[in-house]
Amino acid sequence: MLLDKAITGCLTDDVDEIRSLGTTLRSWRREILAHHATGASNGPTEGLNLLVKKVKRCGHGFRTFEHYRLRVLLHAGGVTWPARPRPPRIRTRAPPLTRVGPV
């Protein structure tokens, strides 16, 4: 496997920094292979974390957690407002049909 060859090559190098890279690659080997097998990334999580921190900085403090939560949801675009109740129906039956023209 190419990753194993890279690790072996790095570990046998004369330069200390390259050997350190080999050690790091060896310790992260499973995670590196899992990323390439699944394509999974923590990028979206890190992006959301950055957005939450930005909202907290710009908010200058929130009095309640609910206000803070709503502000984060507004910035993240994940707010689903509850449906407004429909107004009550005024008429209980349909109006009578009016005829136009001669009978």
N, CA, C and O atoms as a MOPAC input file, in Angstrom:
PM7 MOZYME 1SCF
protein

 N      0.84500 1    -1.16200 1     0.00000 1
 C      0.00000 1     0.00000 1     0.00000 1
 C      0.90500 1     1.24500 1     0.00000 1
 O      1.96400 1     1.25600 1     0.62800 1
 N      0.47800 1     2.25900 1    -0.69600 1
 C      1.28100 1     3.46800 1    -0.87800 1
 C      1.54300 1     4.18600 1     0.44700 1
 O      2.64300 1     4.69500 1     0.66700 1
 N      0.54700 1     4.22900 1     1.32600 1
 C      0.74400 1     4.89500 1     2.61200 1
 C      1.81200 1     4.18700 1     3.43700 1
 O      2.63900 1     4.84100 1     4.07300 1
 N      1.80200 1     2.87000 1     3.43200 1
 C      2.81800 1     2.12200 1     4.18100 1
 C      4.21700 1     2.37600 1     3.62400 1
 O      5.18000 1     2.48000 1     4.38400 1
 N      4.33200 1     2.47700 1     2.29500 1
 C      5.63300 1     2.78600 1     1.69100 1
 C      6.09700 1     4.17800 1     2.08800 1
 O      7.28200 1     4.38600 1     2.35100 1
 N      5.17300 1     5.13500 1     2.13400 1
 C      5.52600 1     6.49500 1     2.52700 1
 C      5.97000 1     6.52700 1     3.98500 1
 O      6.93200 1     7.21700 1     4.32200 1
 N      5.28600 1     5.79500 1     4.84700 1
 C      5.65400 1     5.75000 1     6.26200 1
 C      7.04000 1     5.14000 1     6.43600 1
 O      7.87100 1     5.66400 1     7.17700 1
 N      7.28100 1     4.02600 1     5.74400 1
 C      8.57900 1     3.35500 1     5.83300 1
 C      9.68500 1     4.26600 1     5.32000 1
 O     10.75200 1     4.35700 1     5.92800 1
 N      9.43100 1     4.93900 1     4.20200 1
 C     10.42800 1     5.85400 1     3.65000 1
 C     10.72900 1     7.01900 1     4.57600 1
 O     11.88000 1     7.43200 1     4.71200 1
 N      9.70400 1     7.54100 1     5.20400 1
 C      9.91100 1     8.65500 1     6.12800 1
 C     10.67600 1     8.21500 1     7.37400 1
 O     11.55000 1     8.93700 1     7.85500 1
 N     10.35300 1     7.04000 1     7.89300 1
 C     10.99700 1     6.56700 1     9.11600 1
 C     12.47600 1     6.25300 1     8.91900 1
 O     13.25000 1     6.32200 1     9.87400 1
 N     12.88100 1     5.91200 1     7.70200 1
 C     14.28600 1     5.56300 1     7.43800 1
 C     15.08700 1     6.74300 1     6.90400 1
 O     16.25100 1     6.56900 1     6.54100 1
 N     14.50700 1     7.93000 1     6.84600 1
 C     15.19300 1     9.10500 1     6.30800 1
 C     16.20800 1     9.64100 1     7.31500 1
 O     16.11500 1     9.37000 1     8.51300 1
 N     17.17100 1    10.40000 1     6.81500 1
 C     18.21100 1    10.97200 1     7.66700 1
 C     17.76400 1    12.24800 1     8.37700 1
 O     18.31500 1    12.59600 1     9.42100 1
 N     16.78300 1    12.94100 1     7.83200 1
 C     16.34800 1    14.22100 1     8.38400 1
 C     15.36400 1    13.97400 1     9.53600 1
 O     14.43300 1    13.17800 1     9.41000 1
 N     15.58500 1    14.66500 1    10.65200 1
 C     14.74900 1    14.46700 1    11.84600 1
 C     13.28900 1    14.81300 1    11.58000 1
 O     12.39500 1    14.10100 1    12.03700 1
 N     13.03700 1    15.88700 1    10.85400 1
 C     11.66100 1    16.31700 1    10.59600 1
 C     10.89900 1    15.28600 1     9.76000 1
 O      9.70700 1    15.06600 1     9.97500 1
 N     11.59100 1    14.65500 1     8.80600 1
 C     10.95400 1    13.63800 1     7.95800 1
 C     10.64000 1    12.39500 1     8.79400 1
 O      9.58400 1    11.78500 1     8.62800 1
 N     11.56800 1    12.01800 1     9.70200 1
 C     11.29400 1    10.88600 1    10.59000 1
 C     10.10700 1    11.19000 1    11.51100 1
 O      9.29300 1    10.31600 1    11.80800 1
 N     10.03000 1    12.43900 1    11.95200 1
 C      8.89100 1    12.83500 1    12.78400 1
 C      7.59000 1    12.73700 1    11.99100 1
 O      6.56200 1    12.32000 1    12.52300 1
 N      7.64000 1    13.12500 1    10.71700 1
 C      6.47200 1    12.97800 1     9.84600 1
 C      6.08000 1    11.51100 1     9.72200 1
 O      4.89400 1    11.18400 1     9.74800 1
 N      7.06500 1    10.62400 1     9.58700 1
 C      6.78300 1     9.18900 1     9.50400 1
 C      6.10700 1     8.66900 1    10.76100 1
 O      5.19100 1     7.85000 1    10.68700 1
 N      6.56000 1     9.14600 1    11.92000 1
 C      5.94200 1     8.73600 1    13.18000 1
 C      4.49900 1     9.22700 1    13.24900 1
 O      3.60800 1     8.49300 1    13.67600 1
 N      4.27300 1    10.46400 1    12.82900 1
 C      2.91600 1    11.01200 1    12.84500 1
 C      2.01200 1    10.24100 1    11.89300 1
 O      0.88500 1     9.89700 1    12.25000 1
 N      2.49500 1     9.96900 1    10.69000 1
 C      1.69700 1     9.21500 1     9.72600 1
 C      1.38000 1     7.81600 1    10.25200 1
 O      0.27400 1     7.30900 1    10.06400 1
 N      2.36300 1     7.19600 1    10.91400 1
 C      2.13400 1     5.85700 1    11.45400 1
 C      1.06600 1     5.88200 1    12.55200 1
 O      0.23500 1     4.97700 1    12.63100 1
 N      1.08800 1     6.92000 1    13.40000 1
 C      0.10200 1     6.96400 1    14.48100 1
 C     -1.29400 1     7.33100 1    13.96800 1
 O     -2.29100 1     6.98600 1    14.60300 1
 N     -1.37700 1     8.01700 1    12.83900 1
 C     -2.67700 1     8.41000 1    12.27000 1
 C     -3.08100 1     7.53400 1    11.08300 1
 O     -4.00900 1     7.88300 1    10.35300 1
 N     -2.41100 1     6.41900 1    10.88100 1
 C     -2.64000 1     5.57100 1     9.70600 1
 C     -4.10000 1     5.14200 1     9.57000 1
 O     -4.68000 1     5.25000 1     8.48900 1
 N     -4.68700 1     4.66300 1    10.64600 1
 C     -6.07300 1     4.18100 1    10.59700 1
 C     -7.03300 1     5.30800 1    10.19700 1
 O     -7.92100 1     5.10900 1     9.36700 1
 N     -6.85000 1     6.48300 1    10.78800 1
 C     -7.73200 1     7.60800 1    10.49100 1
 C     -7.56100 1     8.09200 1     9.04700 1
 O     -8.53900 1     8.45500 1     8.39200 1
 N     -6.33000 1     8.09700 1     8.55700 1
 C     -6.07500 1     8.51100 1     7.17500 1
 C     -6.76000 1     7.55300 1     6.20500 1
 O     -7.40400 1     7.98600 1     5.25000 1
 N     -6.62300 1     6.25400 1     6.45100 1
 C     -7.26400 1     5.26700 1     5.57700 1
 C     -8.78800 1     5.35300 1     5.66100 1
 O     -9.47400 1     5.20300 1     4.65000 1
 N     -9.31600 1     5.59300 1     6.85300 1
 C    -10.77100 1     5.71500 1     7.00600 1
 C    -11.29300 1     6.91700 1     6.22800 1
 O    -12.36100 1     6.85100 1     5.61900 1
 N    -10.53700 1     8.02000 1     6.24800 1
 C    -10.97000 1     9.20300 1     5.49000 1
 C    -11.02400 1     8.90400 1     3.99900 1
 O    -11.98300 1     9.27500 1     3.32200 1
 N    -10.01000 1     8.24300 1     3.49400 1
 C     -9.99200 1     7.95600 1     2.05700 1
 C    -11.00400 1     6.88500 1     1.66500 1
 O    -11.46700 1     6.86300 1     0.52500 1
 N    -11.34800 1     6.00900 1     2.58200 1
 C    -12.34200 1     4.97400 1     2.28800 1
 C    -13.76100 1     5.52900 1     2.31900 1
 O    -14.59900 1     5.13800 1     1.50700 1
 N    -14.03300 1     6.43700 1     3.25100 1
 C    -15.40300 1     6.93200 1     3.41400 1
 C    -15.62100 1     8.33200 1     2.88100 1
 O    -16.74500 1     8.68600 1     2.52500 1
 N    -14.57100 1     9.13700 1     2.81900 1
 C    -14.72200 1    10.53200 1     2.39800 1
 C    -15.25200 1    11.41000 1     3.51200 1
 O    -15.57100 1    12.57700 1     3.28400 1
 N    -15.35200 1    10.86000 1     4.72000 1
 C    -15.88800 1    11.62400 1     5.85100 1
 C    -14.89600 1    12.70400 1     6.26500 1
 O    -13.68100 1    12.53200 1     6.17600 1
 N    -15.45100 1    13.81600 1     6.71900 1
 C    -14.63100 1    14.92800 1     7.14900 1
 C    -15.31800 1    15.63500 1     8.30100 1
 O    -16.54600 1    15.62200 1     8.39500 1
 N    -14.54500 1    16.24700 1     9.17200 1
 C    -15.13700 1    17.02800 1    10.24700 1
 C    -15.23000 1    18.49800 1     9.86400 1
 O    -15.45800 1    19.34500 1    10.72800 1
 N    -15.05900 1    18.81300 1     8.59800 1
 C    -15.14100 1    20.18900 1     8.12100 1
 C    -16.46500 1    20.86800 1     8.43400 1
 O    -16.46300 1    21.99100 1     8.93800 1
 N    -17.61000 1    20.21900 1     8.15000 1
 C    -18.88600 1    20.86400 1     8.49300 1
 C    -19.03100 1    21.13500 1     9.99000 1
 O    -19.58400 1    22.16300 1    10.38200 1
 N    -18.54300 1    20.23100 1    10.82100 1
 C    -18.62000 1    20.44200 1    12.26400 1
 C    -17.76100 1    21.62500 1    12.68300 1
 O    -18.18400 1    22.45100 1    13.49100 1
 N    -16.55500 1    21.70500 1    12.13400 1
 C    -15.67300 1    22.82000 1    12.46100 1
 C    -16.26200 1    24.14300 1    11.97100 1
 O    -16.13800 1    25.16600 1    12.64500 1
 N    -16.89800 1    24.12400 1    10.80800 1
 C    -17.52700 1    25.33400 1    10.29400 1
 C    -18.65600 1    25.81500 1    11.18500 1
 O    -18.78700 1    27.01100 1    11.44300 1
 N    -19.47200 1    24.87900 1    11.65300 1
 C    -20.56900 1    25.24200 1    12.55700 1
 C    -20.03100 1    25.73600 1    13.89000 1
 O    -20.57800 1    26.67400 1    14.47000 1
 N    -18.97100 1    25.11600 1    14.37800 1
 C    -18.35300 1    25.55900 1    15.62400 1
 C    -17.83400 1    26.99000 1    15.48700 1
 O    -17.98600 1    27.79000 1    16.41000 1
 N    -17.22600 1    27.31800 1    14.35500 1
 C    -16.74400 1    28.67300 1    14.10600 1
 C    -17.90300 1    29.66100 1    14.07400 1
 O    -17.79100 1    30.76600 1    14.60500 1
 N    -19.01200 1    29.27400 1    13.45700 1
 C    -20.18200 1    30.14100 1    13.39500 1
 C    -20.74300 1    30.40500 1    14.78900 1
 O    -21.11400 1    31.53700 1    15.09800 1
 N    -20.80800 1    29.38800 1    15.62300 1
 C    -21.32800 1    29.55000 1    16.98500 1
 C    -20.43300 1    30.49900 1    17.77500 1
 O    -20.92900 1    31.36200 1    18.49800 1
 N    -19.12300 1    30.34400 1    17.64000 1
 C    -18.20800 1    31.23300 1    18.35700 1
 C    -18.32700 1    32.67000 1    17.86100 1
 O    -18.23700 1    33.61100 1    18.65000 1
 N    -18.52800 1    32.83800 1    16.56500 1
 C    -18.68500 1    34.18700 1    16.01200 1
 C    -19.95300 1    34.84500 1    16.55000 1
 O    -19.93500 1    36.02600 1    16.89700 1
 N    -21.04700 1    34.09800 1    16.62300 1
 C    -22.30100 1    34.63400 1    17.16800 1
 C    -22.11000 1    35.01700 1    18.62500 1
 O    -22.61200 1    36.05100 1    19.06600 1
 N    -21.39300 1    34.19900 1    19.37100 1
 C    -21.16200 1    34.49300 1    20.78600 1
 C    -20.34000 1    35.76700 1    20.94900 1
 O    -20.63000 1    36.57800 1    21.82900 1
 N    -19.31500 1    35.95500 1    20.11200 1
 C    -18.49900 1    37.16400 1    20.19100 1
 C    -19.30100 1    38.40500 1    19.82900 1
 O    -19.19200 1    39.43600 1    20.49200 1
 N    -20.09900 1    38.30600 1    18.78400 1
 C    -20.87000 1    39.46100 1    18.32800 1
 C    -22.04800 1    39.77000 1    19.24000 1
 O    -22.54700 1    40.89500 1    19.23700 1
 N    -22.49900 1    38.80400 1    20.01400 1
 C    -23.67400 1    38.98900 1    20.86200 1
 C    -23.40700 1    39.80200 1    22.10600 1
 O    -24.34300 1    40.33300 1    22.70300 1
 N    -22.13700 1    39.91700 1    22.52200 1
 C    -21.77000 1    40.65300 1    23.73500 1
 C    -22.56200 1    40.13900 1    24.93900 1
 O    -22.94600 1    40.91900 1    25.81100 1
 N    -22.79600 1    38.86900 1    24.98300 1
 C    -23.49500 1    38.26600 1    26.11700 1
 C    -24.99000 1    38.17900 1    25.88900 1
 O    -25.61200 1    39.13600 1    25.42600 1
 N    -25.55900 1    37.05000 1    26.20800 1
 C    -26.99700 1    36.85400 1    26.09600 1
 C    -27.54100 1    36.61000 1    27.49700 1
 O    -26.89500 1    35.95200 1    28.31300 1
 N    -28.71800 1    37.13700 1    27.77300 1
 C    -29.29300 1    36.97900 1    29.11100 1
 C    -29.82300 1    35.57000 1    29.33800 1
 O    -29.76800 1    35.05800 1    30.45700 1
 N    -30.33200 1    34.94500 1    28.29400 1
 C    -30.85900 1    33.59100 1    28.45300 1
 C    -30.27800 1    32.69000 1    27.37600 1
 O    -29.92600 1    33.14100 1    26.28600 1
 N    -30.18700 1    31.41500 1    27.70400 1
 C    -29.67400 1    30.44800 1    26.73900 1
 C    -30.59500 1    30.35300 1    25.52500 1
 O    -30.12600 1    30.15100 1    24.40500 1
 N    -31.89600 1    30.49600 1    25.74000 1
 C    -32.85400 1    30.38500 1    24.62700 1
 C    -32.60900 1    31.46800 1    23.58100 1
 O    -32.70900 1    31.20200 1    22.38300 1
 N    -32.29100 1    32.68700 1    24.02100 1
 C    -31.98500 1    33.75800 1    23.05800 1
 C    -30.71000 1    33.43100 1    22.27700 1
 O    -30.64700 1    33.62400 1    21.06300 1
 N    -29.70400 1    32.93800 1    22.98600 1
 C    -28.44900 1    32.54400 1    22.34700 1
 C    -28.69100 1    31.43500 1    21.33100 1
 O    -28.17800 1    31.48200 1    20.21400 1
 N    -29.47400 1    30.44000 1    21.72600 1
 C    -29.79500 1    29.31600 1    20.83500 1
 C    -30.51900 1    29.79400 1    19.58000 1
 O    -30.18600 1    29.36700 1    18.47500 1
 N    -31.50000 1    30.67100 1    19.73900 1
 C    -32.23800 1    31.18200 1    18.58200 1
 C    -31.33900 1    31.98600 1    17.65700 1
 O    -31.46100 1    31.88500 1    16.43700 1
 N    -30.43500 1    32.78500 1    18.22200 1
 C    -29.52700 1    33.57400 1    17.38200 1
 C    -28.61000 1    32.67000 1    16.57000 1
 O    -28.36700 1    32.92400 1    15.39100 1
 N    -28.10100 1    31.61400 1    17.20400 1
 C    -27.24600 1    30.66200 1    16.47800 1
 C    -28.04400 1    29.98400 1    15.37400 1
 O    -27.55000 1    29.83700 1    14.25600 1
 N    -29.26600 1    29.57000 1    15.67000 1
 C    -30.09200 1    28.91600 1    14.64900 1
 C    -30.41100 1    29.87300 1    13.50100 1
 O    -30.43900 1    29.46000 1    12.34200 1
 N    -30.64900 1    31.13200 1    13.81000 1
 C    -30.91600 1    32.10700 1    12.74900 1
 C    -29.71300 1    32.25700 1    11.82700 1
 O    -29.86500 1    32.29800 1    10.60700 1
 N    -28.52100 1    32.33900 1    12.40500 1
 C    -27.31100 1    32.49300 1    11.59400 1
 C    -26.99700 1    31.22900 1    10.80800 1
 O    -26.46100 1    31.30000 1     9.70200 1
 N    -27.32700 1    30.07400 1    11.37300 1
 C    -27.02200 1    28.80600 1    10.70000 1
 C    -28.08200 1    28.44200 1     9.66900 1
 O    -27.87200 1    27.53500 1     8.86400 1
 N    -29.21600 1    29.13500 1     9.68000 1
 C    -30.26700 1    28.83800 1     8.71100 1
 C    -31.06700 1    27.60900 1     9.05600 1
 O    -31.68500 1    27.01000 1     8.17500 1
 N    -31.07400 1    27.21400 1    10.32100 1
 C    -31.76100 1    25.98800 1    10.69700 1
 C    -33.01800 1    26.20500 1    11.51600 1
 O    -33.43800 1    25.31100 1    12.25100 1
 N    -33.62800 1    27.38100 1    11.40200 1
 C    -34.82400 1    27.64200 1    12.18500 1
 C    -36.04200 1    27.17000 1    11.40600 1
 O    -36.22800 1    27.53000 1    10.24400 1
 N    -36.84700 1    26.38000 1    12.04200 1
 C    -38.13400 1    26.01200 1    11.46100 1
 C    -39.19600 1    26.55500 1    12.40100 1
 O    -39.46700 1    25.98600 1    13.45800 1
 N    -39.77900 1    27.65000 1    11.99800 1
 C    -40.77400 1    28.30000 1    12.84000 1
 C    -42.02000 1    27.44100 1    12.89900 1
 O    -42.36500 1    26.78300 1    11.91700 1
 N    -42.70100 1    27.43700 1    14.03500 1
 C    -43.93700 1    26.66300 1    14.11600 1
 C    -44.98800 1    27.26100 1    13.19000 1
 O    -45.01300 1    28.47100 1    12.96500 1
 N    -45.84800 1    26.41300 1    12.65800 1
 C    -46.89100 1    26.87700 1    11.74100 1
 C    -47.87400 1    27.76100 1    12.50200 1
 O    -48.26500 1    27.46400 1    13.63000 1
 N    -48.25500 1    28.84100 1    11.85800 1
 C    -49.22100 1    29.72100 1    12.48900 1
 C    -50.58900 1    29.05600 1    12.44700 1
 O    -50.93200 1    28.40900 1    11.45700 1
 N    -51.37100 1    29.20600 1    13.50800 1
 C    -52.69900 1    28.59500 1    13.48300 1
 C    -53.57900 1    29.27500 1    12.44600 1
 O    -53.50100 1    30.48800 1    12.24700 1
 N    -54.40000 1    28.49800 1    11.80100 1
 C    -55.31200 1    29.05800 1    10.79700 1
 C    -56.40800 1    29.84000 1    11.49600 1
 O    -56.87000 1    29.43500 1    12.56300 1
 N    -56.83000 1    30.95400 1    10.91300 1
 C    -57.91000 1    31.71300 1    11.54200 1
 C    -59.20100 1    30.90300 1    11.50200 1
 O    -59.39300 1    30.08100 1    10.60600 1
 N    -60.06700 1    31.12700 1    12.44900 1
 C    -61.31200 1    30.35100 1    12.45800 1
 C    -62.17300 1    30.69200 1    11.25000 1
 O    -62.15700 1    31.81800 1    10.75100 1
 N    -62.90700 1    29.71900 1    10.80100 1
 C    -63.78600 1    29.91500 1     9.65700 1
 C    -65.04000 1    30.65300 1    10.11900 1
 O    -65.67400 1    30.26900 1    11.10200 1
 N    -65.38500 1    31.70600 1     9.40400 1
 C    -66.52500 1    32.52400 1     9.81400 1
 C    -67.83300 1    31.89200 1     9.35600 1
 O    -68.76600 1    31.75700 1    10.14700 1
 N    -67.90700 1    31.51500 1     8.11800 1
 C    -69.14400 1    30.90900 1     7.59600 1
 C    -69.14300 1    29.41300 1     7.88200 1
 O    -68.11600 1    28.74000 1     7.79700 1
 N    -70.31100 1    28.92500 1     8.21800 1
 C    -70.41800 1    27.49900 1     8.47900 1
 C    -70.95100 1    26.73900 1     7.27500 1
 O    -70.83900 1    25.51500 1     7.20600 1
 N    -71.52400 1    27.45700 1     6.33900 1
 C    -72.00600 1    26.80200 1     5.11100 1
 C    -71.72300 1    27.72800 1     3.93800 1
 O    -71.46700 1    28.91900 1     4.11500 1
 N    -71.77500 1    27.16800 1     2.74900 1
 C    -71.50200 1    27.95300 1     1.55900 1
 C    -72.69300 1    28.88500 1     1.27500 1
 O    -73.83500 1    28.53600 1     1.57400 1
 N    -72.43100 1    30.05900 1     0.70400 1
 C    -73.52800 1    30.96300 1     0.38300 1
 C    -74.39200 1    30.37300 1    -0.72200 1
 O    -73.91900 1    29.56600 1    -1.52200 1
 N    -75.66400 1    30.77900 1    -0.76700 1
 C    -76.53400 1    30.25700 1    -1.83500 1
 C    -76.08000 1    30.77900 1    -3.20000 1
 O    -75.56500 1    31.89200 1    -3.31100 1
 N    -76.27600 1    29.97000 1    -4.21900 1
 C    -75.88300 1    30.38700 1    -5.56300 1
 C    -76.84100 1    31.45600 1    -6.07100 1
 O    -78.05500 1    31.31700 1    -5.92600 1
 N    -76.32700 1    32.48600 1    -6.64500 1
 C    -77.17100 1    33.53300 1    -7.23800 1
 C    -77.22200 1    33.31000 1    -8.73600 1
 O    -76.20600 1    33.01500 1    -9.36500 1
 N    -78.39000 1    33.45000 1    -9.29500 1
 C    -78.54600 1    33.23000 1   -10.73700 1
 C    -78.35500 1    34.54200 1   -11.47300 1
 O    -78.80300 1    35.60000 1   -11.03100 1
 N    -77.70300 1    34.44800 1   -12.56700 1
 C    -77.50800 1    35.61300 1   -13.41900 1
 C    -78.29600 1    35.40300 1   -14.69700 1
 O    -78.17100 1    34.35800 1   -15.33500 1
 N    -79.10300 1    36.37800 1   -15.08100 1
 C    -79.84200 1    36.27400 1   -16.32500 1
 C    -81.26700 1    35.72400 1   -16.11300 1
 O    -81.65400 1    35.45000 1   -14.97700 1
 N    -82.05200 1    35.56100 1   -17.20100 1
 C    -83.43000 1    35.10200 1   -17.06500 1
 C    -83.50100 1    33.63000 1   -16.67500 1
 O    -82.61100 1    32.82900 1   -16.96500 1
 N    -84.59500 1    33.32000 1   -16.00800 1
 C    -84.82300 1    31.96000 1   -15.54400 1
 C    -85.57600 1    31.17300 1   -16.55800 1
 O    -85.86100 1    29.99600 1   -16.33800 1

